[in-house]
Amino acid sequence: MNLKTKLNNIRMRFKAASKAFLDPIPTLKPKILVKTVEPSLVLDNQLLAGKNVLITGAAKNIGKSIAIEMAKQGANIFFTDIVEEGCLNLEKELNTYPVKVRGFVLDISKPENIDYLYSILKENKIIIDILVNNVGIQFETIGINKLDLGEWQKIFQTNVFGPMYLTKLISQMMVSNSIQGSIIFMTSIHQETVVRWPSYSSSKAALGMIIKELAVDLAPYKIRVNGIAPSWVAEDEQKQPLSIEYNLLHGCSISPCYIGRAAVYLASDYFSKFTTGTVLKIDGGTTLYNYRVAQNPPQLKNPIFFYINIMFHIVQRINRKIKRIAAIFTQKLAPGRLEAKSPTFKTLFPKNAKIKRVATGFQFTEGPIWFTEEKYLLFSDIPANKIYKLTPNGELTIFREPSHNSNGLTRDKQGRLIACEHGTRQVTRTEKDGSITVLADIFQEKKLNSPNDVVVKSDGFIYFTDPPYGIKPEQQEQLIQGVYRISPDNNEIIIVVDDFIKPNGLAFSPDEKKLYIDDSERRHIRVFDIQSDGTLSNGRIFYDMKVEKPGLPDGMKIDVQGNIYCTGSGGVWVFDLAGNHLGTIVTPEVPANCAWGDEDYQSLYITASTSVYKIRVNIPGIKV
């Protein structure tokens, strides 16, 4: 560049600088490269109008607040939680807004549940624009001497692995549909603050780095990935924050609504179009507390008040723990009821029939079966790895531990216990001397998935369903989720139906000429004709149980008149032989299975989440 050119450039720059100084208002408008949201949309609460949001762990506290705040901004809310009552309550509250709402009772720590959720979204053509990974659990175990690998595995499965698998599927959905979406992880200040809960803090620290990695990975697709790291979020029964000295800004806990609004901020294009890889800390200065105290400890005129304050917070903490424990045993559940859809329904029950809770405090109950001679009920608690025995007078004892995570239970014609075991992936029989015989564990040289429910025909043939609920996707060896039949001599296993997605409960008609089987994935019951050789034919849909409420068809029983009782959304659905839905036994908790019991077989025992319920009926059930 010669001297003349250099002088010319300097002159032009000086001229431009002088003009800018004398006339600061630019004459040229900058070119707009990014489409922006109109300010009027902010004022009209339409920041997320028409967006489809998926929120995990949404039934209470932070998750519930996020759902409500996003619904206020016009978003359609799809959410998950493991507590059906919480899902129903949140659905009811969200339905007050002019948006679409649907809840799913699902455990996001299980890949098969995530696969099911994803399949429902695709089936209903629901494209997710915003994913909020809120679900999380914590253990307060302190110290290496109390290290529990099972605790760490459960923490990471729920807080990290489950959300990551869901994020993988939803991000693929966003990319394939050209959605410039937003993914939000709920982490915690414990990712950087030592509270001596190593498993929980480590899982949250992992999320902090995952947010950054995913932000880089998904940036080419214009998908934002961010996080929110709150400190203690809590309110009392009057929706007021609780006192806490560690919050320097306000001296109290954080109300959940502020986390919900922060999620709206990160989800909206108006505020966060260029924000990704960021963790938004909302702690009121809690993470600064130790530094401030160490540098400038507060001067107390009377130390006695300092110790009183400490004791007050200790008592508060103990009181909260006591309330949590007491809630397990004294939880206030909505009362059960009979919801009739036909006048016939009420004739099936005695006048003033009530749904009684006869046992509670379990993790997840399943597979009830009544033993007539001994006069007791057996049922499984799958995650607790136990089979319990319950007598009519309420006496509860452990029948078997470990149970190998047994699920469905029944009896053969000799009165021997038949069990479907998730842990061993087999069907077993307990002999009269207490020994265990394996009836089925392999089909065509491959391990079964996880036998789920089982029935025995009067001629000794055993039929069982084999969905993959009890295993991880990488453990599945069978290419199908089938229904199998075991011969009475235990020498032959054949597959009788191979086109189910998630076969589950099954039951014979009173004359044993038909077999009813439900498919939890498709949410319907099918019925098959039983041939003379025990094979099945002429499969057809008996009833479609799809509804816009949490719950899936699961365990099933039939009375002597052929009425079908099938657990499903909201309770136990009752059908007549013609396939008419007569009504529903609405249960306080999500039901999984049921069984006839007591000496007259006129009691229906229902296993539902953490409890076992019972209701009397007028028509006896088929004896097993």
C-alpha positions as CSV (number, residue, x, y, z in Angstrom):
1,M,0.0,0.0,0.0
2,N,1.6,3.3,-1.1
3,L,1.6,6.6,0.9
4,K,-1.2,8.2,-1.1
5,T,-3.6,5.3,-0.4
6,K,-2.7,5.3,3.4
7,L,-3.4,9.1,3.6
8,N,-6.7,8.6,1.8
9,N,-7.8,5.9,4.2
10,I,-6.9,8.1,7.2
11,R,-8.9,11.0,5.7
12,M,-12.0,8.9,5.2
13,R,-11.8,7.4,8.8
14,F,-11.4,10.9,10.3
15,K,-14.4,12.2,8.2
16,A,-16.6,9.3,9.4
17,A,-15.5,9.8,13.0
18,S,-16.3,13.5,12.9
19,K,-19.7,12.9,11.4
20,A,-20.5,10.3,14.1
21,F,-19.5,12.8,16.8
22,L,-21.5,15.6,15.4
23,D,-24.5,13.5,14.3
24,P,-24.7,10.5,16.6
25,I,-28.0,9.3,15.1
26,P,-27.0,6.9,12.2
27,T,-28.6,7.6,8.9
28,L,-28.5,3.9,7.9
29,K,-30.5,1.2,9.8
30,P,-28.5,-1.9,10.6
31,K,-29.4,-5.0,8.7
32,I,-31.6,-7.4,10.8
33,L,-30.1,-10.9,10.6
34,V,-32.4,-12.7,13.1
35,K,-36.2,-12.7,13.3
36,T,-37.2,-11.2,16.6
37,V,-40.3,-11.6,18.7
38,E,-42.6,-8.6,18.9
39,P,-42.7,-6.9,22.3
40,S,-46.5,-7.0,22.2
41,L,-46.2,-10.8,22.6
42,V,-44.4,-10.3,25.9
43,L,-47.1,-8.0,27.2
44,D,-49.8,-10.4,26.1
45,N,-48.2,-13.4,27.8
46,Q,-47.6,-15.1,24.4
47,L,-43.8,-15.8,24.6
48,L,-44.3,-19.5,24.0
49,A,-47.6,-19.4,22.1
50,G,-48.2,-22.7,20.2
51,K,-45.0,-24.3,21.4
52,N,-45.1,-27.9,22.6
53,V,-43.3,-28.4,25.9
54,L,-42.3,-31.7,27.5
55,I,-41.5,-31.5,31.2
56,T,-40.3,-34.4,33.3
57,G,-41.0,-34.8,37.1
58,A,-43.7,-32.1,36.8
59,A,-46.3,-33.0,39.4
60,K,-45.0,-30.8,42.2
61,N,-42.7,-28.0,43.3
62,I,-40.2,-26.9,40.5
63,G,-41.7,-29.0,37.7
64,K,-45.2,-27.9,38.5
65,S,-44.2,-24.3,38.5
66,I,-42.5,-24.6,35.2
67,A,-45.6,-26.2,33.7
68,I,-47.9,-23.5,35.0
69,E,-45.6,-20.5,34.0
70,M,-45.2,-21.9,30.5
71,A,-48.9,-22.6,30.1
72,K,-49.4,-18.9,31.1
73,Q,-47.3,-18.0,28.1
74,G,-49.4,-20.1,25.7
75,A,-47.4,-23.3,25.5
76,N,-49.0,-26.7,25.2
77,I,-47.9,-28.8,28.1
78,F,-46.9,-32.5,28.0
79,F,-45.5,-33.8,31.2
80,T,-44.4,-36.9,33.2
81,D,-44.4,-37.9,36.8
82,I,-44.5,-41.2,38.7
83,V,-47.4,-40.1,41.0
84,E,-50.8,-40.4,39.2
85,E,-52.6,-38.3,41.7
86,G,-50.1,-35.5,41.2
87,C,-50.5,-35.9,37.4
88,L,-54.3,-35.7,37.6
89,N,-54.2,-32.6,39.9
90,L,-51.7,-30.8,37.6
91,E,-53.8,-31.7,34.5
92,K,-56.8,-30.2,36.2
93,E,-55.0,-27.0,37.0
94,L,-53.4,-26.6,33.6
95,N,-56.8,-27.2,31.9
96,T,-57.8,-23.7,33.2
97,Y,-55.5,-22.3,30.5
98,P,-56.4,-22.3,26.8
99,V,-53.6,-24.8,25.9
100,K,-53.3,-28.6,25.2
101,V,-52.4,-30.7,28.2
102,R,-51.5,-34.3,28.6
103,G,-49.8,-36.1,31.5
104,F,-48.0,-39.5,31.5
105,V,-47.5,-41.6,34.7
106,L,-43.9,-42.7,33.8
107,D,-40.6,-43.3,35.5
108,I,-38.1,-41.6,33.3
109,S,-35.2,-43.5,34.8
110,K,-36.3,-46.5,32.8
111,P,-35.4,-46.6,29.1
112,E,-38.5,-48.6,28.1
113,N,-40.7,-45.9,29.6
114,I,-38.9,-43.3,27.6
115,D,-39.3,-45.4,24.4
116,Y,-43.0,-45.7,25.2
117,L,-43.4,-41.9,25.7
118,Y,-41.5,-41.2,22.5
119,S,-43.7,-43.6,20.6
120,I,-46.9,-41.9,21.9
121,L,-45.6,-38.5,20.8
122,K,-44.8,-39.8,17.3
123,E,-48.1,-41.6,17.1
124,N,-50.0,-38.5,17.9
125,K,-47.7,-36.3,15.7
126,I,-46.6,-34.2,18.7
127,I,-43.4,-32.4,17.8
128,I,-41.6,-31.1,20.9
129,D,-40.2,-27.6,20.7
130,I,-39.0,-27.3,24.3
131,L,-37.7,-30.1,26.6
132,V,-37.3,-29.5,30.3
133,N,-35.4,-32.2,32.1
134,N,-36.5,-31.6,35.7
135,V,-36.8,-35.1,37.1
136,G,-34.3,-35.8,39.9
137,I,-33.8,-37.6,43.2
138,Q,-31.3,-37.2,46.0
139,F,-29.9,-39.2,48.9
140,E,-28.3,-37.5,51.9
141,T,-25.7,-40.1,52.6
142,I,-22.5,-38.6,54.0
143,G,-19.0,-40.0,53.9
144,I,-17.0,-42.7,52.0
145,N,-17.6,-45.2,54.8
146,K,-21.3,-45.2,53.9
147,L,-20.7,-45.5,50.2
148,D,-23.6,-47.4,48.5
149,L,-23.0,-48.3,44.9
150,G,-26.7,-49.0,44.5
151,E,-27.5,-45.5,45.6
152,W,-25.1,-44.0,43.2
153,Q,-26.5,-46.1,40.3
154,K,-30.0,-45.1,41.1
155,I,-29.1,-41.4,41.4
156,F,-27.2,-41.3,38.1
157,Q,-29.9,-43.4,36.3
158,T,-32.6,-40.9,37.3
159,N,-30.7,-37.6,37.3
160,V,-28.3,-38.2,34.3
161,F,-28.8,-41.4,32.2
162,G,-32.6,-41.1,31.9
163,P,-32.6,-37.4,30.9
164,M,-29.7,-38.0,28.5
165,Y,-31.6,-40.8,26.7
166,L,-34.7,-38.7,26.5
167,T,-32.7,-35.7,25.3
168,K,-31.2,-37.9,22.5
169,L,-34.6,-38.8,21.2
170,I,-36.2,-35.4,21.5
171,S,-33.2,-33.6,19.9
172,Q,-33.4,-36.1,17.0
173,M,-37.1,-35.2,16.7
174,M,-36.2,-31.4,16.7
175,V,-33.5,-31.9,14.0
176,S,-35.6,-34.1,11.7
177,N,-38.4,-31.5,11.9
178,S,-36.1,-28.4,11.6
179,I,-37.1,-27.2,15.0
180,Q,-34.8,-24.5,16.5
181,G,-35.7,-25.7,20.0
182,S,-34.6,-25.2,23.5
183,I,-33.4,-27.9,26.0
184,I,-33.2,-27.0,29.7
185,F,-31.7,-29.2,32.4
186,M,-32.5,-28.6,36.0
187,T,-29.2,-28.9,37.9
188,S,-28.3,-27.4,41.3
189,I,-25.9,-25.1,43.1
190,H,-24.6,-28.4,44.6
191,Q,-22.7,-28.9,41.4
192,E,-20.2,-26.3,42.7
193,T,-21.0,-26.1,46.5
194,V,-20.0,-28.9,48.9
195,V,-22.9,-30.1,51.0
196,R,-21.4,-33.6,51.5
197,W,-24.1,-35.4,49.5
198,P,-21.6,-36.9,47.1
199,S,-23.9,-38.9,44.9
200,Y,-26.4,-36.1,44.4
201,S,-23.8,-33.4,43.9
202,S,-21.8,-35.5,41.5
203,S,-24.8,-36.1,39.3
204,K,-25.6,-32.4,39.2
205,A,-22.0,-31.6,38.4
206,A,-22.2,-34.1,35.5
207,L,-25.2,-32.2,34.2
208,G,-23.2,-29.0,34.2
209,M,-20.7,-30.4,31.8
210,I,-23.3,-32.2,29.7
211,I,-25.0,-28.9,29.1
212,K,-21.8,-27.5,27.6
213,E,-21.1,-30.6,25.5
214,L,-24.7,-30.7,24.1
215,A,-24.7,-26.9,23.5
216,V,-21.7,-27.4,21.1
217,D,-23.1,-30.6,19.6
218,L,-26.5,-29.1,18.8
219,A,-25.5,-25.5,17.9
220,P,-25.3,-26.3,14.2
221,Y,-29.0,-27.1,14.3
222,K,-29.9,-23.9,16.1
223,I,-30.9,-25.8,19.2
224,R,-30.1,-24.1,22.5
225,V,-29.1,-26.1,25.6
226,N,-29.0,-24.4,29.0
227,G,-29.5,-25.2,32.7
228,I,-30.9,-23.7,35.9
229,A,-29.1,-24.1,39.2
230,P,-31.4,-23.2,42.1
231,S,-30.6,-23.4,45.7
232,W,-33.3,-24.4,48.2
233,V,-36.7,-24.1,46.6
234,A,-39.6,-24.6,49.0
235,E,-42.8,-23.1,50.4
236,D,-45.0,-23.8,53.4
237,E,-48.7,-24.8,53.2
238,Q,-49.7,-21.1,52.8
239,K,-47.4,-20.8,49.8
240,Q,-44.9,-18.7,51.8
241,P,-41.1,-19.1,51.6
242,L,-39.3,-20.5,54.6
243,S,-36.6,-18.7,56.6
244,I,-33.0,-19.5,55.8
245,E,-30.0,-17.4,56.7
246,Y,-27.9,-18.7,53.8
247,N,-29.9,-16.7,51.3
248,L,-28.1,-13.4,51.6
249,L,-30.5,-11.5,49.4
250,H,-33.8,-12.2,51.1
251,G,-33.1,-14.6,54.0
252,C,-35.6,-17.1,52.8
253,S,-36.1,-20.1,50.5
254,I,-37.0,-19.5,46.8
255,S,-40.6,-19.8,45.7
256,P,-40.9,-22.3,42.8
257,C,-42.6,-19.6,40.6
258,Y,-39.2,-17.9,40.2
259,I,-37.7,-21.1,38.7
260,G,-40.7,-21.4,36.4
261,R,-40.1,-17.9,35.1
262,A,-36.4,-18.5,34.6
263,A,-37.4,-21.5,32.5
264,V,-39.7,-19.3,30.4
265,Y,-36.7,-16.9,30.0
266,L,-34.4,-19.7,28.7
267,A,-37.2,-21.2,26.5
268,S,-38.3,-18.0,24.8
269,D,-36.7,-16.8,21.6
270,Y,-37.4,-13.2,22.7
271,F,-35.0,-13.4,25.6
272,S,-32.6,-16.2,24.9
273,K,-32.2,-16.4,21.1
274,F,-28.4,-16.3,21.6
275,T,-28.0,-18.0,24.9
276,T,-26.6,-21.6,25.0
277,G,-24.2,-23.6,27.1
278,T,-25.2,-21.4,30.1
279,V,-26.3,-22.4,33.6
280,L,-28.4,-19.8,35.2
281,K,-27.8,-19.7,38.9
282,I,-30.8,-18.7,41.1
283,D,-29.7,-18.9,44.7
284,G,-30.1,-15.4,46.3
285,G,-26.4,-15.4,47.1
286,T,-26.4,-18.7,48.8
287,T,-23.1,-19.8,47.2
288,L,-21.5,-16.6,48.5
289,Y,-22.5,-17.3,52.1
290,N,-19.3,-19.1,53.2
291,Y,-17.1,-16.5,51.6
292,R,-18.9,-13.6,53.3
293,V,-18.9,-15.2,56.8
294,A,-15.3,-16.2,56.5
295,Q,-14.2,-12.6,55.5
296,N,-16.6,-10.7,57.7
297,P,-18.3,-12.7,60.4
298,P,-21.5,-11.1,61.8
299,Q,-21.1,-9.3,65.0
300,L,-23.8,-10.4,67.5
301,K,-24.6,-8.3,70.5
302,N,-25.7,-11.4,72.4
303,P,-24.3,-14.8,71.3
304,I,-27.3,-16.5,72.8
305,F,-29.5,-15.4,69.8
306,F,-27.0,-16.9,67.4
307,Y,-27.4,-20.4,69.1
308,I,-31.2,-20.0,69.3
309,N,-31.2,-19.3,65.5
310,I,-29.1,-22.4,64.8
311,M,-31.4,-24.5,67.0
312,F,-34.4,-23.1,65.2
313,H,-33.1,-24.2,61.8
314,I,-32.2,-27.6,63.1
315,V,-35.7,-28.2,64.5
316,Q,-37.1,-27.0,61.2
317,R,-35.0,-29.5,59.3
318,I,-35.9,-32.4,61.6
319,N,-39.6,-31.4,61.4
320,R,-39.5,-31.5,57.6
321,K,-37.9,-35.0,57.6
322,I,-40.6,-36.3,60.1
323,K,-43.3,-34.9,57.8
324,R,-41.8,-36.7,54.8
325,I,-41.7,-40.0,56.6
326,A,-45.1,-39.6,58.0
327,A,-46.5,-38.7,54.6
328,I,-45.6,-42.2,53.4
329,F,-47.9,-43.8,55.9
330,T,-50.6,-41.1,56.3
331,Q,-50.7,-39.7,52.9
332,K,-54.0,-38.0,52.1
333,L,-55.2,-39.7,49.0
334,A,-58.4,-39.0,47.1
335,P,-61.0,-41.5,48.2
336,G,-61.9,-44.3,45.8
337,R,-65.3,-44.4,44.2
338,L,-67.5,-46.3,41.7
339,E,-67.9,-44.4,38.4
340,A,-70.8,-45.9,36.5
341,K,-71.3,-45.7,32.7
342,S,-74.2,-48.1,32.7
343,P,-77.0,-48.9,35.2
344,T,-75.6,-52.5,35.2
345,F,-72.4,-51.4,36.9
346,K,-73.9,-50.7,40.3
347,T,-75.5,-54.2,40.4
348,L,-72.1,-55.7,40.4
349,F,-71.4,-54.3,43.9
350,P,-73.1,-54.4,47.3
351,K,-74.9,-51.3,48.3
352,N,-72.5,-48.8,49.9
353,A,-69.5,-50.8,48.7
354,K,-66.3,-49.0,49.6
355,I,-62.7,-49.3,48.4
356,K,-60.6,-50.1,51.4
357,R,-56.8,-49.8,51.7
358,V,-55.7,-53.0,53.5
359,A,-51.9,-52.5,53.3
360,T,-49.5,-49.7,52.3
361,G,-45.9,-48.5,52.5
362,F,-44.6,-50.5,49.6
363,Q,-42.6,-49.4,46.6
364,F,-44.6,-50.9,43.7
365,T,-47.1,-53.6,44.2
366,E,-48.1,-56.2,41.6
367,G,-49.2,-59.8,40.9
368,P,-51.8,-60.5,43.6
369,I,-53.0,-64.2,44.0
370,W,-55.3,-65.7,46.7
371,F,-54.5,-69.0,48.3
372,T,-57.9,-70.5,49.3
373,E,-56.7,-73.4,51.5
374,E,-54.3,-71.3,53.5
375,K,-56.6,-68.2,53.4
376,Y,-54.0,-65.5,52.5
377,L,-53.1,-63.2,49.6
378,L,-49.6,-63.1,48.1
379,F,-48.4,-60.1,46.1
380,S,-45.1,-58.8,44.7
381,D,-43.3,-55.6,45.5
382,I,-41.1,-55.6,42.4
383,P,-38.4,-53.0,43.3
384,A,-38.2,-54.2,46.9
385,N,-37.4,-57.7,45.7
386,K,-40.1,-59.2,47.9
387,I,-43.3,-61.3,47.9
388,Y,-45.6,-60.4,50.8
389,K,-48.3,-62.5,52.5
390,L,-51.4,-60.7,53.7
391,T,-54.1,-62.4,55.8
392,P,-57.8,-61.2,56.0
393,N,-57.2,-59.8,59.5
394,G,-54.5,-57.5,58.1
395,E,-51.4,-59.5,59.3
396,L,-48.5,-58.8,56.9
397,T,-45.4,-60.9,56.6
398,I,-42.6,-61.4,54.1
399,F,-43.3,-64.6,52.1
400,R,-40.1,-64.6,50.0
401,E,-36.9,-62.5,49.9
402,P,-35.3,-62.2,47.5
403,S,-38.1,-62.7,45.0
404,H,-35.9,-62.0,42.0
405,N,-38.1,-59.0,41.3
406,S,-41.2,-61.1,40.8
407,N,-44.1,-59.6,39.0
408,G,-47.2,-61.6,38.0
409,L,-48.2,-64.5,40.3
410,T,-50.7,-67.3,40.0
411,R,-51.3,-71.0,41.0
412,D,-51.5,-74.2,39.1
413,K,-54.1,-76.8,39.6
414,Q,-52.0,-78.5,42.3
415,G,-51.9,-75.2,44.3
416,R,-48.3,-74.5,43.5
417,L,-47.1,-70.9,43.1
418,I,-46.2,-69.8,39.6
419,A,-44.1,-66.6,39.3
420,C,-42.9,-64.3,36.6
421,E,-39.4,-63.0,37.6
422,H,-37.9,-59.9,36.1
423,G,-34.5,-60.4,37.9
424,T,-33.9,-63.9,36.4
425,R,-36.0,-63.4,33.3
426,Q,-37.8,-66.6,33.9
427,V,-41.0,-68.3,34.9
428,T,-40.7,-70.5,38.0
429,R,-42.8,-72.9,40.1
430,T,-42.5,-73.3,43.8
431,E,-42.9,-77.0,44.7
432,K,-44.6,-78.3,47.8
433,D,-41.3,-78.8,49.5
434,G,-40.2,-75.2,48.8
435,S,-37.8,-76.0,46.0
436,I,-37.9,-73.9,42.9
437,T,-38.4,-75.3,39.4
438,V,-37.6,-73.2,36.3
439,L,-40.4,-73.6,33.8
440,A,-39.2,-71.1,31.1
441,D,-36.1,-68.9,30.7
442,I,-35.0,-69.5,27.1
443,F,-36.8,-69.6,23.8
444,Q,-34.9,-70.6,20.6
445,E,-31.6,-70.4,22.5
446,K,-32.2,-66.8,23.5
447,K,-33.1,-65.4,26.9
448,L,-36.6,-64.3,27.4
449,N,-37.2,-60.6,27.9
450,S,-38.8,-60.2,31.3
451,P,-41.9,-62.5,31.9
452,N,-44.7,-60.2,33.2
453,D,-48.0,-62.0,33.8
454,V,-49.2,-65.6,33.8
455,V,-52.3,-67.7,33.8
456,V,-52.8,-71.5,34.1
457,K,-55.5,-73.4,32.1
458,S,-57.4,-76.3,33.7
459,D,-55.6,-78.7,31.4
460,G,-52.3,-77.6,32.9
461,F,-51.1,-75.4,30.0
462,I,-49.4,-72.2,31.2
463,Y,-49.6,-68.9,29.2
464,F,-47.4,-65.9,30.0
465,T,-46.6,-62.5,28.5
466,D,-43.0,-61.4,27.8
467,P,-42.6,-57.6,27.3
468,P,-39.2,-56.0,27.9
469,Y,-40.2,-53.9,31.0
470,G,-37.7,-55.4,33.4
471,I,-34.5,-55.2,31.2
472,K,-32.4,-52.5,29.5
473,P,-32.6,-52.2,25.7
474,E,-29.2,-53.6,25.2
475,Q,-30.1,-56.8,27.2
476,Q,-32.9,-57.8,24.9
477,E,-32.2,-61.0,22.9
478,Q,-35.7,-61.8,21.6
479,L,-36.7,-59.9,18.5
480,I,-40.3,-59.8,19.6
481,Q,-42.5,-59.2,22.7
482,G,-44.5,-62.4,22.6
483,V,-47.1,-64.5,24.4
484,Y,-45.9,-68.0,25.1
485,R,-47.4,-71.3,26.2
486,I,-45.7,-73.9,28.4
487,S,-46.9,-77.6,28.1
488,P,-48.1,-79.3,31.3
489,D,-45.0,-81.6,31.3
490,N,-42.7,-78.6,31.0
491,N,-41.1,-80.1,27.9
492,E,-42.3,-77.6,25.3
493,I,-42.5,-73.9,25.0
494,I,-44.2,-72.3,22.0
495,I,-45.1,-68.8,21.0
496,V,-48.8,-68.3,20.5
497,V,-48.9,-64.6,19.5
498,D,-45.9,-62.6,18.2
499,D,-47.4,-59.2,17.1
500,F,-47.8,-57.4,20.4
501,I,-45.7,-54.3,21.2
502,K,-46.0,-54.6,25.0
503,P,-48.2,-57.7,26.0
504,N,-49.2,-57.5,29.6
505,G,-52.2,-58.8,31.5
506,L,-54.2,-61.9,30.4
507,A,-57.2,-63.9,31.6
508,F,-59.4,-66.8,30.4
509,S,-63.1,-66.6,29.8
510,P,-65.2,-68.7,32.2
511,D,-65.5,-71.6,29.7
512,E,-61.8,-71.2,28.8
513,K,-62.6,-70.9,25.1
514,K,-61.2,-67.4,24.9
515,L,-58.1,-65.7,26.1
516,Y,-58.1,-61.9,26.7
517,I,-54.7,-60.2,26.5
518,D,-54.0,-56.4,26.8
519,D,-51.3,-54.5,25.0
520,S,-50.0,-51.6,27.2
521,E,-48.3,-49.9,24.3
522,R,-51.4,-49.8,22.1
523,R,-53.7,-49.4,25.1
524,H,-56.2,-52.0,24.0
525,I,-57.5,-55.4,24.9
526,R,-57.5,-58.2,22.4
527,V,-59.4,-61.5,22.6
528,F,-58.4,-64.8,21.0
529,D,-60.2,-68.1,20.4
530,I,-58.4,-71.0,22.0
531,Q,-58.0,-74.0,19.7
532,S,-58.2,-77.7,20.8
533,D,-54.4,-77.9,20.7
534,G,-54.0,-74.8,22.9
535,T,-52.9,-72.4,20.2
536,L,-54.7,-69.1,19.6
537,S,-56.6,-67.8,16.6
538,N,-58.9,-65.1,15.3
539,G,-57.4,-62.3,17.3
540,R,-59.5,-59.1,17.4
541,I,-59.7,-55.9,19.4
542,F,-62.1,-56.3,22.3
543,Y,-61.9,-52.8,23.6
544,D,-59.7,-49.7,22.9
545,M,-58.7,-48.1,26.3
546,K,-57.0,-45.0,24.9
547,V,-57.9,-41.9,26.9
548,E,-56.3,-38.5,27.5
549,K,-55.4,-39.5,31.1
550,P,-52.4,-41.2,32.8
551,G,-52.5,-45.0,33.1
552,L,-52.2,-48.1,30.9
553,P,-54.1,-51.4,30.6
554,D,-52.3,-53.9,32.8
555,G,-53.5,-56.8,35.0
556,M,-56.9,-58.4,34.3
557,K,-59.4,-60.8,35.9
558,I,-62.8,-62.2,35.0
559,D,-65.8,-63.1,37.1
560,V,-68.0,-66.3,36.7
561,Q,-70.5,-64.4,34.5
562,G,-67.7,-63.3,32.1
563,N,-67.4,-59.6,33.2
564,I,-63.8,-58.4,32.6
565,Y,-62.0,-56.3,35.2
566,C,-58.9,-54.7,33.7
567,T,-56.6,-52.1,35.5
568,G,-56.1,-49.0,33.4
569,S,-56.3,-45.2,33.4
570,G,-57.9,-44.0,36.6
571,G,-58.7,-47.4,38.1
572,V,-60.1,-50.8,37.3
573,W,-62.3,-50.8,34.1
574,V,-65.2,-53.2,34.0
575,F,-66.6,-54.6,30.8
576,D,-69.4,-57.0,29.9
577,L,-69.1,-59.9,27.5
578,A,-70.2,-57.8,24.6
579,G,-67.3,-55.3,25.2
580,N,-69.4,-52.5,26.8
581,H,-67.5,-50.4,29.3
582,L,-69.9,-50.6,32.3
583,G,-67.9,-48.4,34.6
584,T,-64.6,-47.9,36.5
585,I,-63.5,-48.7,40.1
586,V,-61.6,-45.4,40.6
587,T,-58.7,-46.1,42.9
588,P,-56.7,-43.6,45.0
589,E,-53.4,-44.7,43.4
590,V,-52.5,-46.1,39.9
591,P,-53.6,-49.7,39.8
592,A,-51.3,-52.4,38.3
593,N,-53.2,-55.7,38.9
594,C,-56.0,-57.3,40.7
595,A,-57.2,-60.7,42.0
596,W,-60.2,-62.4,43.4
597,G,-60.0,-63.4,47.1
598,D,-61.5,-64.4,50.4
599,E,-63.4,-67.6,51.0
600,D,-66.3,-66.7,48.7
601,Y,-64.2,-65.1,46.0
602,Q,-66.3,-62.0,46.2
603,S,-63.5,-59.6,47.1
604,L,-61.4,-57.9,44.5
605,Y,-57.9,-57.2,45.7
606,I,-56.2,-54.4,43.8
607,T,-52.4,-53.7,43.8
608,A,-51.9,-50.0,43.2
609,S,-48.5,-48.3,43.4
610,T,-47.6,-48.2,47.1
611,S,-50.7,-50.0,48.5
612,V,-53.2,-52.9,48.3
613,Y,-56.9,-52.1,48.1
614,K,-60.0,-54.3,48.4
615,I,-63.7,-54.0,47.4
616,R,-66.5,-56.4,47.8
617,V,-68.5,-57.6,44.7
618,N,-71.8,-59.4,44.2
619,I,-70.6,-61.8,41.5
620,P,-67.8,-64.2,42.5
621,G,-64.6,-64.3,40.5
622,I,-63.2,-67.4,38.7
623,K,-61.3,-69.5,41.3
624,V,-57.7,-70.1,40.7
